[in-house]
Amino acid sequence: MVNRGAVLEKYIRKERVNVTLLSQKLPWTVKTIYRHFQEEQLPLEKMAEYAKALKYDFHSEVPELAALKNVVHDPYVPYKTQSETNNDELDYRRKYEDVLEKYTDILVKYNALLEQRLADK
């Protein structure tokens, strides 16, 4: 008998699928997906849902899935890999840091003007 959870985990790690993005396509949280990795007898229906979300046919690794016809309906569209997601996050982080730096500069100038105005009175 094939360890279905291990098959799922192996594919996700090999393809570097972002589990957070995957959880948005499925009715499970990230924590639940990691728990599914530990289930040796992950239900075939859940494997079928993963197959649809990942657009990958697990029939070669899990022969029991042959009983469920047409598991993968959509054409293959790759998920963002972990490194691509990190690049996006870094871009947003840089933009945030730039805005924060500009805000800090404006705040320093405002405080200097406020102190000068108070000193003039």
Backbone as XML, in Angstrom:
<?xml version="1.0"?>
<chain id="A" units="angstrom">
  <residue number="1" name="MET">
    <atom name="N" x="0.851" y="-1.181" z="0.000"/>
    <atom name="CA" x="0.000" y="0.000" z="0.000"/>
    <atom name="C" x="0.902" y="1.251" z="0.000"/>
  </residue>
  <residue number="2" name="VAL">
    <atom name="N" x="0.553" y="2.213" z="-0.819"/>
    <atom name="CA" x="1.340" y="3.431" z="-0.984"/>
    <atom name="C" x="0.981" y="4.441" z="0.112"/>
  </residue>
  <residue number="3" name="ASN">
    <atom name="N" x="2.008" y="5.105" z="0.657"/>
    <atom name="CA" x="1.791" y="6.165" z="1.635"/>
    <atom name="C" x="1.391" y="7.425" z="0.862"/>
  </residue>
  <residue number="4" name="ARG">
    <atom name="N" x="0.103" y="7.706" z="0.816"/>
    <atom name="CA" x="-0.415" y="8.802" z="-0.004"/>
    <atom name="C" x="0.060" y="10.163" z="0.484"/>
  </residue>
  <residue number="5" name="GLY">
    <atom name="N" x="0.116" y="10.337" z="1.790"/>
    <atom name="CA" x="0.586" y="11.606" z="2.336"/>
    <atom name="C" x="2.028" y="11.885" z="1.938"/>
  </residue>
  <residue number="6" name="ALA">
    <atom name="N" x="2.848" y="10.835" z="1.964"/>
    <atom name="CA" x="4.252" y="10.989" z="1.582"/>
    <atom name="C" x="4.375" y="11.305" z="0.093"/>
  </residue>
  <residue number="7" name="VAL">
    <atom name="N" x="3.525" y="10.687" z="-0.725"/>
    <atom name="CA" x="3.536" y="10.967" z="-2.164"/>
    <atom name="C" x="3.198" y="12.435" z="-2.405"/>
  </residue>
  <residue number="8" name="LEU">
    <atom name="N" x="2.176" y="12.908" z="-1.713"/>
    <atom name="CA" x="1.760" y="14.305" z="-1.838"/>
    <atom name="C" x="2.886" y="15.242" z="-1.402"/>
  </residue>
  <residue number="9" name="GLU">
    <atom name="N" x="3.468" y="14.971" z="-0.247"/>
    <atom name="CA" x="4.549" y="15.816" z="0.266"/>
    <atom name="C" x="5.746" y="15.818" z="-0.678"/>
  </residue>
  <residue number="10" name="LYS">
    <atom name="N" x="6.098" y="14.660" z="-1.195"/>
    <atom name="CA" x="7.243" y="14.563" z="-2.102"/>
    <atom name="C" x="7.023" y="15.419" z="-3.343"/>
  </residue>
  <residue number="11" name="TYR">
    <atom name="N" x="5.820" y="15.362" z="-3.911"/>
    <atom name="CA" x="5.536" y="16.161" z="-5.102"/>
    <atom name="C" x="5.592" y="17.657" z="-4.785"/>
  </residue>
  <residue number="12" name="ILE">
    <atom name="N" x="4.971" y="18.059" z="-3.686"/>
    <atom name="CA" x="4.924" y="19.483" z="-3.318"/>
    <atom name="C" x="6.325" y="20.023" z="-3.063"/>
  </residue>
  <residue number="13" name="ARG">
    <atom name="N" x="7.140" y="19.255" z="-2.391"/>
    <atom name="CA" x="8.514" y="19.703" z="-2.114"/>
    <atom name="C" x="9.362" y="19.698" z="-3.395"/>
  </residue>
  <residue number="14" name="LYS">
    <atom name="N" x="9.201" y="18.676" z="-4.226"/>
    <atom name="CA" x="9.978" y="18.582" z="-5.466"/>
    <atom name="C" x="9.657" y="19.749" z="-6.398"/>
  </residue>
  <residue number="15" name="GLU">
    <atom name="N" x="8.381" y="20.092" z="-6.494"/>
    <atom name="CA" x="7.959" y="21.171" z="-7.386"/>
    <atom name="C" x="8.025" y="22.548" z="-6.718"/>
  </residue>
  <residue number="16" name="ARG">
    <atom name="N" x="8.404" y="22.554" z="-5.439"/>
    <atom name="CA" x="8.517" y="23.798" z="-4.666"/>
    <atom name="C" x="7.218" y="24.610" z="-4.703"/>
  </residue>
  <residue number="17" name="VAL">
    <atom name="N" x="6.122" y="23.906" z="-4.494"/>
    <atom name="CA" x="4.802" y="24.537" z="-4.476"/>
    <atom name="C" x="4.673" y="25.329" z="-3.187"/>
  </residue>
  <residue number="18" name="ASN">
    <atom name="N" x="4.193" y="26.544" z="-3.297"/>
    <atom name="CA" x="3.959" y="27.382" z="-2.127"/>
    <atom name="C" x="2.692" y="26.884" z="-1.442"/>
  </residue>
  <residue number="19" name="VAL">
    <atom name="N" x="2.832" y="26.349" z="-0.235"/>
    <atom name="CA" x="1.713" y="25.736" z="0.471"/>
    <atom name="C" x="0.654" y="26.775" z="0.833"/>
  </residue>
  <residue number="20" name="THR">
    <atom name="N" x="1.054" y="27.994" z="1.090"/>
    <atom name="CA" x="0.082" y="29.051" z="1.397"/>
    <atom name="C" x="-0.806" y="29.320" z="0.189"/>
  </residue>
  <residue number="21" name="LEU">
    <atom name="N" x="-0.210" y="29.420" z="-0.990"/>
    <atom name="CA" x="-1.003" y="29.618" z="-2.201"/>
    <atom name="C" x="-1.882" y="28.407" z="-2.477"/>
  </residue>
  <residue number="22" name="LEU">
    <atom name="N" x="-1.354" y="27.226" z="-2.224"/>
    <atom name="CA" x="-2.130" y="26.004" z="-2.419"/>
    <atom name="C" x="-3.340" y="25.979" z="-1.497"/>
  </residue>
  <residue number="23" name="SER">
    <atom name="N" x="-3.153" y="26.412" z="-0.259"/>
    <atom name="CA" x="-4.269" y="26.396" z="0.696"/>
    <atom name="C" x="-5.384" y="27.348" z="0.279"/>
  </residue>
  <residue number="24" name="GLN">
    <atom name="N" x="-5.054" y="28.366" z="-0.494"/>
    <atom name="CA" x="-6.076" y="29.291" z="-0.974"/>
    <atom name="C" x="-6.943" y="28.653" z="-2.058"/>
  </residue>
  <residue number="25" name="LYS">
    <atom name="N" x="-6.422" y="27.627" z="-2.718"/>
    <atom name="CA" x="-7.174" y="26.916" z="-3.757"/>
    <atom name="C" x="-7.958" y="25.738" z="-3.198"/>
  </residue>
  <residue number="26" name="LEU">
    <atom name="N" x="-7.690" y="25.382" z="-1.966"/>
    <atom name="CA" x="-8.307" y="24.215" z="-1.344"/>
    <atom name="C" x="-9.095" y="24.614" z="-0.103"/>
  </residue>
  <residue number="27" name="PRO">
    <atom name="N" x="-9.971" y="23.743" z="0.348"/>
    <atom name="CA" x="-10.757" y="24.072" z="1.551"/>
    <atom name="C" x="-10.022" y="23.793" z="2.857"/>
  </residue>
  <residue number="28" name="TRP">
    <atom name="N" x="-8.686" y="23.743" z="2.819"/>
    <atom name="CA" x="-7.910" y="23.417" z="4.010"/>
    <atom name="C" x="-6.897" y="24.511" z="4.305"/>
  </residue>
  <residue number="29" name="THR">
    <atom name="N" x="-6.550" y="24.609" z="5.578"/>
    <atom name="CA" x="-5.525" y="25.561" z="5.996"/>
    <atom name="C" x="-4.144" y="24.976" z="5.729"/>
  </residue>
  <residue number="30" name="VAL">
    <atom name="N" x="-3.130" y="25.807" z="5.856"/>
    <atom name="CA" x="-1.747" y="25.360" z="5.676"/>
    <atom name="C" x="-1.434" y="24.258" z="6.687"/>
  </residue>
  <residue number="31" name="LYS">
    <atom name="N" x="-1.870" y="24.444" z="7.911"/>
    <atom name="CA" x="-1.623" y="23.457" z="8.967"/>
    <atom name="C" x="-2.246" y="22.107" z="8.611"/>
  </residue>
  <residue number="32" name="THR">
    <atom name="N" x="-3.450" y="22.138" z="8.060"/>
    <atom name="CA" x="-4.124" y="20.903" z="7.672"/>
    <atom name="C" x="-3.378" y="20.213" z="6.536"/>
  </residue>
  <residue number="33" name="ILE">
    <atom name="N" x="-2.890" y="20.993" z="5.584"/>
    <atom name="CA" x="-2.129" y="20.406" z="4.475"/>
    <atom name="C" x="-0.893" y="19.690" z="5.013"/>
  </residue>
  <residue number="34" name="TYR">
    <atom name="N" x="-0.198" y="20.306" z="5.961"/>
    <atom name="CA" x="0.975" y="19.646" z="6.546"/>
    <atom name="C" x="0.568" y="18.389" z="7.307"/>
  </residue>
  <residue number="35" name="ARG">
    <atom name="N" x="-0.620" y="18.410" z="7.931"/>
    <atom name="CA" x="-1.109" y="17.198" z="8.598"/>
    <atom name="C" x="-1.412" y="16.098" z="7.578"/>
  </residue>
  <residue number="36" name="HIS">
    <atom name="N" x="-1.905" y="16.493" z="6.408"/>
    <atom name="CA" x="-2.182" y="15.501" z="5.365"/>
    <atom name="C" x="-0.911" y="14.775" z="4.934"/>
  </residue>
  <residue number="37" name="PHE">
    <atom name="N" x="0.229" y="15.442" z="5.006"/>
    <atom name="CA" x="1.492" y="14.789" z="4.667"/>
    <atom name="C" x="1.749" y="13.578" z="5.558"/>
  </residue>
  <residue number="38" name="GLN">
    <atom name="N" x="1.219" y="13.615" z="6.777"/>
    <atom name="CA" x="1.467" y="12.547" z="7.743"/>
    <atom name="C" x="0.479" y="11.388" z="7.620"/>
  </residue>
  <residue number="39" name="GLU">
    <atom name="N" x="-0.572" y="11.553" z="6.837"/>
    <atom name="CA" x="-1.605" y="10.520" z="6.701"/>
    <atom name="C" x="-1.209" y="9.501" z="5.637"/>
  </residue>
  <residue number="40" name="GLU">
    <atom name="N" x="-0.918" y="8.281" z="6.101"/>
    <atom name="CA" x="-0.542" y="7.239" z="5.155"/>
    <atom name="C" x="-1.691" y="6.891" z="4.224"/>
  </residue>
  <residue number="41" name="GLN">
    <atom name="N" x="-2.900" y="6.862" z="4.757"/>
    <atom name="CA" x="-4.077" y="6.518" z="3.958"/>
    <atom name="C" x="-4.946" y="7.752" z="3.741"/>
  </residue>
  <residue number="42" name="LEU">
    <atom name="N" x="-4.365" y="8.789" z="3.204"/>
    <atom name="CA" x="-5.098" y="10.000" z="2.869"/>
    <atom name="C" x="-6.236" y="9.599" z="1.929"/>
  </residue>
  <residue number="43" name="PRO">
    <atom name="N" x="-7.483" y="10.000" z="2.239"/>
    <atom name="CA" x="-8.611" y="9.582" z="1.403"/>
    <atom name="C" x="-8.413" y="9.950" z="-0.072"/>
  </residue>
  <residue number="44" name="LEU">
    <atom name="N" x="-8.875" y="9.063" z="-0.932"/>
    <atom name="CA" x="-8.716" y="9.272" z="-2.369"/>
    <atom name="C" x="-9.385" y="10.563" z="-2.824"/>
  </residue>
  <residue number="45" name="GLU">
    <atom name="N" x="-10.494" y="10.930" z="-2.194"/>
    <atom name="CA" x="-11.188" y="12.161" z="-2.562"/>
    <atom name="C" x="-10.301" y="13.382" z="-2.304"/>
  </residue>
  <residue number="46" name="LYS">
    <atom name="N" x="-9.569" y="13.343" z="-1.203"/>
    <atom name="CA" x="-8.655" y="14.448" z="-0.900"/>
    <atom name="C" x="-7.491" y="14.462" z="-1.890"/>
  </residue>
  <residue number="47" name="MET">
    <atom name="N" x="-6.984" y="13.282" z="-2.223"/>
    <atom name="CA" x="-5.913" y="13.212" z="-3.232"/>
    <atom name="C" x="-6.414" y="13.773" z="-4.558"/>
  </residue>
  <residue number="48" name="ALA">
    <atom name="N" x="-7.671" y="13.490" z="-4.882"/>
    <atom name="CA" x="-8.248" y="14.007" z="-6.126"/>
    <atom name="C" x="-8.339" y="15.529" z="-6.084"/>
  </residue>
  <residue number="49" name="GLU">
    <atom name="N" x="-8.701" y="16.094" z="-4.921"/>
    <atom name="CA" x="-8.765" y="17.551" z="-4.801"/>
    <atom name="C" x="-7.377" y="18.173" z="-4.955"/>
  </residue>
  <residue number="50" name="TYR">
    <atom name="N" x="-6.378" y="17.522" z="-4.357"/>
    <atom name="CA" x="-5.008" y="18.005" z="-4.528"/>
    <atom name="C" x="-4.594" y="17.928" z="-5.991"/>
  </residue>
  <residue number="51" name="ALA">
    <atom name="N" x="-4.956" y="16.833" z="-6.657"/>
    <atom name="CA" x="-4.610" y="16.663" z="-8.068"/>
    <atom name="C" x="-5.208" y="17.783" z="-8.908"/>
  </residue>
  <residue number="52" name="LYS">
    <atom name="N" x="-6.454" y="18.142" z="-8.621"/>
    <atom name="CA" x="-7.097" y="19.231" z="-9.363"/>
    <atom name="C" x="-6.414" y="20.561" z="-9.085"/>
  </residue>
  <residue number="53" name="ALA">
    <atom name="N" x="-6.137" y="20.834" z="-7.818"/>
    <atom name="CA" x="-5.526" y="22.118" z="-7.444"/>
    <atom name="C" x="-4.103" y="22.237" z="-7.991"/>
  </residue>
  <residue number="54" name="LEU">
    <atom name="N" x="-3.362" y="21.133" z="-7.951"/>
    <atom name="CA" x="-1.974" y="21.145" z="-8.411"/>
    <atom name="C" x="-1.862" y="20.919" z="-9.914"/>
  </residue>
  <residue number="55" name="LYS">
    <atom name="N" x="-2.971" y="20.483" z="-10.519"/>
    <atom name="CA" x="-2.993" y="20.155" z="-11.944"/>
    <atom name="C" x="-1.930" y="19.103" z="-12.252"/>
  </residue>
  <residue number="56" name="TYR">
    <atom name="N" x="-1.934" y="18.087" z="-11.395"/>
    <atom name="CA" x="-0.982" y="16.992" z="-11.534"/>
    <atom name="C" x="-1.727" y="15.678" z="-11.359"/>
  </residue>
  <residue number="57" name="ASP">
    <atom name="N" x="-1.398" y="14.715" z="-12.188"/>
    <atom name="CA" x="-2.034" y="13.406" z="-12.153"/>
    <atom name="C" x="-1.209" y="12.466" z="-11.271"/>
  </residue>
  <residue number="58" name="PHE">
    <atom name="N" x="-1.764" y="12.072" z="-10.133"/>
    <atom name="CA" x="-1.070" y="11.194" z="-9.191"/>
    <atom name="C" x="-1.280" y="9.709" z="-9.509"/>
  </residue>
  <residue number="59" name="HIS">
    <atom name="N" x="-1.890" y="9.377" z="-10.653"/>
    <atom name="CA" x="-2.195" y="7.975" z="-10.955"/>
    <atom name="C" x="-0.972" y="7.066" z="-10.949"/>
  </residue>
  <residue number="60" name="SER">
    <atom name="N" x="0.147" y="7.557" z="-11.420"/>
    <atom name="CA" x="1.331" y="6.695" z="-11.464"/>
    <atom name="C" x="1.845" y="6.358" z="-10.071"/>
  </residue>
  <residue number="61" name="GLU">
    <atom name="N" x="1.717" y="7.295" z="-9.128"/>
    <atom name="CA" x="2.172" y="7.044" z="-7.759"/>
    <atom name="C" x="1.106" y="6.370" z="-6.907"/>
  </residue>
  <residue number="62" name="VAL">
    <atom name="N" x="-0.163" y="6.703" z="-7.165"/>
    <atom name="CA" x="-1.277" y="6.168" z="-6.382"/>
    <atom name="C" x="-2.254" y="5.489" z="-7.352"/>
  </residue>
  <residue number="63" name="PRO">
    <atom name="N" x="-2.031" y="4.199" z="-7.640"/>
    <atom name="CA" x="-2.857" y="3.508" z="-8.629"/>
    <atom name="C" x="-4.346" y="3.477" z="-8.264"/>
  </residue>
  <residue number="64" name="GLU">
    <atom name="N" x="-4.663" y="3.569" z="-6.984"/>
    <atom name="CA" x="-6.066" y="3.535" z="-6.559"/>
    <atom name="C" x="-6.867" y="4.708" z="-7.122"/>
  </residue>
  <residue number="65" name="LEU">
    <atom name="N" x="-6.185" y="5.766" z="-7.501"/>
    <atom name="CA" x="-6.869" y="6.933" z="-8.060"/>
    <atom name="C" x="-7.502" y="6.635" z="-9.416"/>
  </residue>
  <residue number="66" name="ALA">
    <atom name="N" x="-7.109" y="5.529" z="-10.032"/>
    <atom name="CA" x="-7.682" y="5.169" z="-11.326"/>
    <atom name="C" x="-9.190" y="4.964" z="-11.205"/>
  </residue>
  <residue number="67" name="ALA">
    <atom name="N" x="-9.642" y="4.615" z="-10.000"/>
    <atom name="CA" x="-11.081" y="4.426" z="-9.785"/>
    <atom name="C" x="-11.834" y="5.745" z="-9.920"/>
  </residue>
  <residue number="68" name="LEU">
    <atom name="N" x="-11.184" y="6.844" z="-9.633"/>
    <atom name="CA" x="-11.795" y="8.162" z="-9.789"/>
    <atom name="C" x="-11.440" y="8.682" z="-11.171"/>
  </residue>
  <residue number="69" name="LYS">
    <atom name="N" x="-12.398" y="8.786" z="-12.022"/>
    <atom name="CA" x="-12.162" y="9.210" z="-13.410"/>
    <atom name="C" x="-11.989" y="10.720" z="-13.486"/>
  </residue>
  <residue number="70" name="ASN">
    <atom name="N" x="-11.212" y="11.148" z="-14.464"/>
    <atom name="CA" x="-11.035" y="12.567" z="-14.793"/>
    <atom name="C" x="-10.697" y="13.424" z="-13.571"/>
  </residue>
  <residue number="71" name="VAL">
    <atom name="N" x="-9.660" y="13.050" z="-12.887"/>
    <atom name="CA" x="-9.263" y="13.791" z="-11.693"/>
    <atom name="C" x="-8.742" y="15.172" z="-12.057"/>
  </residue>
  <residue number="72" name="VAL">
    <atom name="N" x="-7.903" y="15.235" z="-13.071"/>
    <atom name="CA" x="-7.321" y="16.516" z="-13.467"/>
    <atom name="C" x="-8.072" y="17.011" z="-14.696"/>
  </residue>
  <residue number="73" name="HIS">
    <atom name="N" x="-8.808" y="18.119" z="-14.544"/>
    <atom name="CA" x="-9.604" y="18.649" z="-15.638"/>
    <atom name="C" x="-8.927" y="19.811" z="-16.353"/>
  </residue>
  <residue number="74" name="ASP">
    <atom name="N" x="-8.280" y="20.664" z="-15.619"/>
    <atom name="CA" x="-7.732" y="21.893" z="-16.176"/>
    <atom name="C" x="-6.335" y="21.657" z="-16.735"/>
  </residue>
  <residue number="75" name="PRO">
    <atom name="N" x="-5.947" y="22.456" z="-17.726"/>
    <atom name="CA" x="-4.577" y="22.339" z="-18.225"/>
    <atom name="C" x="-3.581" y="22.783" z="-17.162"/>
  </residue>
  <residue number="76" name="TYR">
    <atom name="N" x="-2.368" y="22.333" z="-17.308"/>
    <atom name="CA" x="-1.329" y="22.629" z="-16.324"/>
    <atom name="C" x="-0.986" y="24.115" z="-16.315"/>
  </residue>
  <residue number="77" name="VAL">
    <atom name="N" x="-1.092" y="24.712" z="-15.143"/>
    <atom name="CA" x="-0.657" y="26.088" z="-14.919"/>
    <atom name="C" x="0.214" y="26.045" z="-13.669"/>
  </residue>
  <residue number="78" name="PRO">
    <atom name="N" x="1.503" y="26.272" z="-13.803"/>
    <atom name="CA" x="2.377" y="26.116" z="-12.640"/>
    <atom name="C" x="2.116" y="27.166" z="-11.566"/>
  </residue>
  <residue number="79" name="TYR">
    <atom name="N" x="2.261" y="26.743" z="-10.327"/>
    <atom name="CA" x="2.169" y="27.661" z="-9.200"/>
    <atom name="C" x="3.453" y="28.454" z="-9.104"/>
  </residue>
  <residue number="80" name="LYS">
    <atom name="N" x="3.383" y="29.565" z="-8.389"/>
    <atom name="CA" x="4.616" y="30.283" z="-8.098"/>
    <atom name="C" x="5.445" y="29.413" z="-7.170"/>
  </residue>
  <residue number="81" name="THR">
    <atom name="N" x="6.710" y="29.361" z="-7.424"/>
    <atom name="CA" x="7.579" y="28.604" z="-6.541"/>
    <atom name="C" x="7.885" y="29.462" z="-5.315"/>
  </residue>
  <residue number="82" name="GLN">
    <atom name="N" x="8.447" y="28.840" z="-4.327"/>
    <atom name="CA" x="8.772" y="29.545" z="-3.095"/>
    <atom name="C" x="9.702" y="30.723" z="-3.377"/>
  </residue>
  <residue number="83" name="SER">
    <atom name="N" x="10.685" y="30.529" z="-4.260"/>
    <atom name="CA" x="11.638" y="31.608" z="-4.530"/>
    <atom name="C" x="10.958" y="32.774" z="-5.240"/>
  </residue>
  <residue number="84" name="GLU">
    <atom name="N" x="10.011" y="32.493" z="-6.165"/>
    <atom name="CA" x="9.294" y="33.575" z="-6.835"/>
    <atom name="C" x="8.448" y="34.352" z="-5.847"/>
  </residue>
  <residue number="85" name="THR">
    <atom name="N" x="7.801" y="33.638" z="-4.936"/>
    <atom name="CA" x="6.978" y="34.296" z="-3.930"/>
    <atom name="C" x="7.844" y="35.165" z="-3.037"/>
  </residue>
  <residue number="86" name="ASN">
    <atom name="N" x="9.012" y="34.650" z="-2.659"/>
    <atom name="CA" x="9.904" y="35.439" z="-1.814"/>
    <atom name="C" x="10.342" y="36.704" z="-2.530"/>
  </residue>
  <residue number="87" name="ASN">
    <atom name="N" x="10.561" y="36.630" z="-3.848"/>
    <atom name="CA" x="10.940" y="37.822" z="-4.604"/>
    <atom name="C" x="9.817" y="38.857" z="-4.554"/>
  </residue>
  <residue number="88" name="ASP">
    <atom name="N" x="8.572" y="38.413" z="-4.714"/>
    <atom name="CA" x="7.437" y="39.326" z="-4.627"/>
    <atom name="C" x="7.375" y="39.964" z="-3.239"/>
  </residue>
  <residue number="89" name="GLU">
    <atom name="N" x="7.570" y="39.149" z="-2.218"/>
    <atom name="CA" x="7.527" y="39.663" z="-0.856"/>
    <atom name="C" x="8.657" y="40.663" z="-0.621"/>
  </residue>
  <residue number="90" name="LEU">
    <atom name="N" x="9.825" y="40.396" z="-1.199"/>
    <atom name="CA" x="10.941" y="41.324" z="-1.050"/>
    <atom name="C" x="10.643" y="42.651" z="-1.738"/>
  </residue>
  <residue number="91" name="ASP">
    <atom name="N" x="9.990" y="42.597" z="-2.901"/>
    <atom name="CA" x="9.620" y="43.831" z="-3.597"/>
    <atom name="C" x="8.678" y="44.664" z="-2.733"/>
  </residue>
  <residue number="92" name="TYR">
    <atom name="N" x="7.669" y="44.020" z="-2.169"/>
    <atom name="CA" x="6.740" y="44.750" z="-1.308"/>
    <atom name="C" x="7.442" y="45.277" z="-0.068"/>
  </residue>
  <residue number="93" name="ARG">
    <atom name="N" x="8.352" y="44.495" z="0.461"/>
    <atom name="CA" x="9.086" y="44.931" z="1.653"/>
    <atom name="C" x="9.931" y="46.166" z="1.332"/>
  </residue>
  <residue number="94" name="ARG">
    <atom name="N" x="10.600" y="46.146" z="0.184"/>
    <atom name="CA" x="11.405" y="47.311" z="-0.217"/>
    <atom name="C" x="10.531" y="48.547" z="-0.387"/>
  </residue>
  <residue number="95" name="LYS">
    <atom name="N" x="9.388" y="48.380" z="-1.027"/>
    <atom name="CA" x="8.472" y="49.503" z="-1.208"/>
    <atom name="C" x="8.000" y="50.032" z="0.141"/>
  </residue>
  <residue number="96" name="TYR">
    <atom name="N" x="7.669" y="49.126" z="1.057"/>
    <atom name="CA" x="7.234" y="49.526" z="2.393"/>
    <atom name="C" x="8.342" y="50.293" z="3.105"/>
  </residue>
  <residue number="97" name="GLU">
    <atom name="N" x="9.575" y="49.777" z="3.021"/>
    <atom name="CA" x="10.688" y="50.437" z="3.684"/>
    <atom name="C" x="10.950" y="51.816" z="3.088"/>
  </residue>
  <residue number="98" name="ASP">
    <atom name="N" x="10.793" y="51.964" z="1.770"/>
    <atom name="CA" x="10.963" y="53.270" z="1.125"/>
    <atom name="C" x="9.924" y="54.264" z="1.636"/>
  </residue>
  <residue number="99" name="VAL">
    <atom name="N" x="8.677" y="53.831" z="1.690"/>
    <atom name="CA" x="7.606" y="54.706" z="2.181"/>
    <atom name="C" x="7.847" y="55.050" z="3.649"/>
  </residue>
  <residue number="100" name="LEU">
    <atom name="N" x="8.251" y="54.072" z="4.439"/>
    <atom name="CA" x="8.519" y="54.306" z="5.862"/>
    <atom name="C" x="9.657" y="55.306" z="6.042"/>
  </residue>
  <residue number="101" name="GLU">
    <atom name="N" x="10.696" y="55.198" z="5.221"/>
    <atom name="CA" x="11.823" y="56.124" z="5.306"/>
    <atom name="C" x="11.373" y="57.550" z="4.951"/>
  </residue>
  <residue number="102" name="LYS">
    <atom name="N" x="10.568" y="57.694" z="3.905"/>
    <atom name="CA" x="10.064" y="59.009" z="3.524"/>
    <atom name="C" x="9.183" y="59.595" z="4.628"/>
  </residue>
  <residue number="103" name="TYR">
    <atom name="N" x="8.346" y="58.763" z="5.217"/>
    <atom name="CA" x="7.488" y="59.215" z="6.304"/>
    <atom name="C" x="8.331" y="59.690" z="7.487"/>
  </residue>
  <residue number="104" name="THR">
    <atom name="N" x="9.375" y="58.937" z="7.808"/>
    <atom name="CA" x="10.248" y="59.315" z="8.920"/>
    <atom name="C" x="10.925" y="60.652" z="8.644"/>
  </residue>
  <residue number="105" name="ASP">
    <atom name="N" x="11.400" y="60.864" z="7.418"/>
    <atom name="CA" x="12.021" y="62.143" z="7.042"/>
    <atom name="C" x="11.040" y="63.300" z="7.205"/>
  </residue>
  <residue number="106" name="ILE">
    <atom name="N" x="9.819" y="63.092" z="6.748"/>
    <atom name="CA" x="8.796" y="64.144" z="6.876"/>
    <atom name="C" x="8.492" y="64.414" z="8.342"/>
  </residue>
  <residue number="107" name="LEU">
    <atom name="N" x="8.426" y="63.373" z="9.137"/>
    <atom name="CA" x="8.148" y="63.531" z="10.566"/>
    <atom name="C" x="9.270" y="64.298" z="11.263"/>
  </residue>
  <residue number="108" name="VAL">
    <atom name="N" x="10.521" y="64.016" z="10.900"/>
    <atom name="CA" x="11.659" y="64.729" z="11.490"/>
    <atom name="C" x="11.593" y="66.205" z="11.117"/>
  </residue>
  <residue number="109" name="LYS">
    <atom name="N" x="11.305" y="66.501" z="9.836"/>
    <atom name="CA" x="11.194" y="67.893" z="9.395"/>
    <atom name="C" x="10.041" y="68.601" z="10.101"/>
  </residue>
  <residue number="110" name="TYR">
    <atom name="N" x="8.927" y="67.913" z="10.256"/>
    <atom name="CA" x="7.771" y="68.494" z="10.940"/>
    <atom name="C" x="8.116" y="68.829" z="12.389"/>
  </residue>
  <residue number="111" name="ASN">
    <atom name="N" x="8.767" y="67.904" z="13.074"/>
    <atom name="CA" x="9.145" y="68.142" z="14.471"/>
    <atom name="C" x="10.133" y="69.301" z="14.584"/>
  </residue>
  <residue number="112" name="ALA">
    <atom name="N" x="11.065" y="69.407" z="13.631"/>
    <atom name="CA" x="12.023" y="70.518" z="13.652"/>
    <atom name="C" x="11.293" y="71.845" z="13.457"/>
  </residue>
  <residue number="113" name="LEU">
    <atom name="N" x="10.356" y="71.893" z="12.531"/>
    <atom name="CA" x="9.579" y="73.119" z="12.309"/>
    <atom name="C" x="8.721" y="73.450" z="13.525"/>
  </residue>
  <residue number="114" name="LEU">
    <atom name="N" x="8.150" y="72.451" z="14.145"/>
    <atom name="CA" x="7.328" y="72.662" z="15.332"/>
    <atom name="C" x="8.177" y="73.209" z="16.482"/>
  </residue>
  <residue number="115" name="GLU">
    <atom name="N" x="9.359" y="72.641" z="16.679"/>
    <atom name="CA" x="10.261" y="73.123" z="17.726"/>
    <atom name="C" x="10.697" y="74.559" z="17.440"/>
  </residue>
  <residue number="116" name="GLN">
    <atom name="N" x="10.988" y="74.853" z="16.195"/>
    <atom name="CA" x="11.412" y="76.209" z="15.815"/>
    <atom name="C" x="10.268" y="77.180" z="16.072"/>
  </residue>
  <residue number="117" name="ARG">
    <atom name="N" x="9.077" y="76.820" z="15.731"/>
    <atom name="CA" x="7.922" y="77.700" z="15.934"/>
    <atom name="C" x="7.670" y="77.955" z="17.421"/>
  </residue>
  <residue number="118" name="LEU">
    <atom name="N" x="7.800" y="76.895" z="18.226"/>
    <atom name="CA" x="7.627" y="77.037" z="19.663"/>
    <atom name="C" x="8.736" y="77.894" z="20.269"/>
  </residue>
  <residue number="119" name="ALA">
    <atom name="N" x="9.945" y="77.781" z="19.752"/>
    <atom name="CA" x="11.068" y="78.568" z="20.254"/>
    <atom name="C" x="10.909" y="80.061" z="19.883"/>
  </residue>
  <residue number="120" name="ASP">
    <atom name="N" x="10.258" y="80.348" z="18.736"/>
    <atom name="CA" x="10.033" y="81.724" z="18.292"/>
    <atom name="C" x="9.004" y="82.438" z="19.148"/>
  </residue>
  <residue number="121" name="LYS">
    <atom name="N" x="8.137" y="81.730" z="19.799"/>
    <atom name="CA" x="7.077" y="82.359" z="20.598"/>
    <atom name="C" x="7.551" y="82.865" z="21.885"/>
  </residue>
</chain>
